[in-house]
Amino acid sequence: MMLDDLVSSAIYLVSSFILFWIGKLVYDWTTPTYNVKEELVEKDNTALAIALIGYYFALVLAIGGVMSGDSRGLDGDLIDIAIYGPLTIILLNLSRILNDRLILRKFRVRDELIEDQNTGTGAVVFAGYIATGLVINGAVSGVAVLDATGSVISTVVFWALSQIALIAAEFIYDTITSYDIHEEIERENVAAGIAFGGALIALGNILRHAASGDLITWSISLQDFGVELALGLILLPIIRFLSDKILIPGRSLTDEIVNQENPNVGAAFIEAFSYIGASFLIVWSL
């Protein structure tokens, strides 16, 4: 590796940590009702820690989208990071609000994370961030051919569409399961949160593929996005059915996750894996 490459890598790394610092400041500013440091260090709040990991990992995914695309040279890449980094921070914090109001709408996410330290809620918030980060990763990795600001606009548009998709996924998931996902998560069923989180991440991965690539025309890009979104939502119940029959034959995921005194977290991870694993197979086959 040449010295120039090492210097460039160091500059990228420093710029990324600056972005993390800005992301932390914005997160603290938008959550004034609790102190993040106090929750993590003094109260050992695992639920909040899990949610924050998703937040920061989503930033990593956004930066990765910039760096994995066609390089415009060090100066150009740093400009892209300076544009898409803050944009991602804004979109992630907006996603947190939508998660609270529309996805986990039957209770206050803040109370579950802070007052109850509900790890199941933390898992869903984590997954929501990751799903959003995946979509942004796909959107910024392509090239907008239409105009100079096309990439920024497309990132915001695909982010907005992905939030609608995640809300739709919650309704579908609640329909295909025989239990109320909100009720189970609120009663601190970690397994239910993990399983549902896996579905959100899987959909985010499919939408990442849908949002990636060069933006030639809006009609083509939106059509492709819509087709892959429909595919992901249609396959959600099919994957759950197959997981029941193939991965844990003779047992019911619902029974393992909700119909026993101690919910089976292992079964929840298996369900989450089935969604995420299937999403990669779907993406690779498209």
Secondary structure as UniProt FT lines:
FT   HELIX           3..30
FT   TURN            32..33
FT   HELIX           36..37
FT   HELIX           38..42
FT   HELIX           46..68
FT   HELIX           73..98
FT   HELIX           99..103
FT   TURN            105..106
FT   HELIX           109..114
FT   HELIX           119..141
FT   TURN            148..149
FT   HELIX           150..176
FT   HELIX           181..186
FT   TURN            187..188
FT   HELIX           190..211
FT   HELIX           218..242
FT   HELIX           243..247
FT   TURN            249..250
FT   HELIX           253..257
FT   HELIX           265..285
//
